[in-house]
Amino acid sequence: MSARDRKRILIVAILLALVTACTAAPAAPEEAEGPDTLKVWIAWGNNPEWLQNFFDQYGEAAGVQVEVNANVEADKIITGLSGTEPPDVLILSGPDDVGSWAREELVLPLDDVISANDIDMDDMYPAPLGQCKYIGKYYCLPWGTDNYALFWNKDLFEDAGLDPEKPPQTMEELVEYADKLTKFDDEGNLTQVGFIPDFSWSHIDLYAAMFGGYWVNEDGTKVLMDSQPMIDAMKWEQQFYTKYGVDEVLRLSSGLGDYMSPDQGFYAGKVAMQVEGEWQPGKNFIGMYKPELNYGVAPFPPPADHPERKNTNVVAGTVVVIPSNVPSTEASGKLLAWMMEPQTVADFFVENFNLPTSKKAAEDPRFAENEKFMVFVEMMGDPNARTAPRTIIDAEIITELEMIEEQVLHAGAEPEPLLREAQEKLQPMLDEALGK
């Protein structure tokens, strides 16, 4: 299962737990002529009643019917984008496919839509907004987002002789802490692990950023798969498998409980530190499955020789696109503009427990009720918050990256030759896509 698929499953699970009552309706948009029915497709979500009720607020205010289709499968999305019956608005769990769809002219550039509907781009946090620009144009807009921080089990810290109130301050110290928090039984079986870098899924984007790079350059024209930051990040991850034994780490991780259960590795005290997202402190995760858990949350630490990278975090998450073959760009644009209003963002994501992409929405006092959640909000607004640069072959690049990370971590392969091979394969693909 790919990291993207795991993320979709996660968001499905989050929305399963949402309440069925709607929040207060945002300000009504102006009514305008257009289609009698607007179709909203969502690539995640298995609570159709709640989602339908939420979008009915727009329908009632605008005098149209809104039909919400949640948890739409990938093949149906492709059919809708390329056929004659597209959704008016498509909500995705992330931007990985947007660049490829922009290249194939399956989704609209949104610059004219943004201008026509006075969408306040200055109200959006720069980091999540950055994931939506391709070749100088916006092809999506962020609608709620995620970033990741370090969680640590305070009780396990104390048992290991570590200060439970002090998380590791550098990546090197994290390695030292992980060693002290890792346990084997008398037969040599791994029973507790300090840290697994790809638990519960890949975080290579965060680690690469901490080492000072990404897999592409800032303007998305050069693949940097075999760059030193990528090599360093892969090797840093690999050590947590090789020093404890690849087979032992895989054996332990394969026996951990389901992601949404009291037996999840971090909840159960089998994994002492983890990289996780802002939804974890909420009522539907730790609050539901392990409310008594004694834990802390802090930004992931930087390398010791680069303290200026403190608070570096990579922001990515839900984005909205408009298919290029929609019946009415005007009607789709008005719906998109309503979705981007601060009140709409606040009402939706305070229930969803994801980061609000609107600065004004983030000021809603409901978000501040959970101080651990606010760690993530503050990180998103930090100068070191960023998004991975986007290209128009993102889908192909991510597929290659996932395969390489799997081989390096779970099969003990050396990263350099694999990254070099991917570089030689992907750069010509990107050049061709850019018309070079």
Protein Blocks (a to p, Z undefined) as FASTA:
>chain_A
ZZklmmmmmmmmmmmmpcfbdcdddddddddeddfbdcdddfedjdfklmmmmmmmmmmm
nopacdddehiafklmmmmmmmmbdcfbdcdfbfklmmmmmmnopaccfklmmmmnopaf
klpcfklmmmmcgghiafbdcehiadddddddfklmmmnopafklccfbfklmmmmmmmm
pccdfkopafbdfbdfkbcbdcklmmmmmnopafbdfkopaccklgmklmmmmmmmmmmm
mmnopklmmmmmmmpccfbbcklmklnopambdcddfklmpmklmmmmmmmbccdddddd
ddfklmmlgoiacdddddddddfkbfblmlmmmmmmmmmpmklmmmmmmmnopacfbfkl
mmpmklmmpmklmmmmmmmmpmkbccddddfklmmmmmmmmmmmmmmmmnopafklmmmm
mmmmmmmmmmmmnoZZ
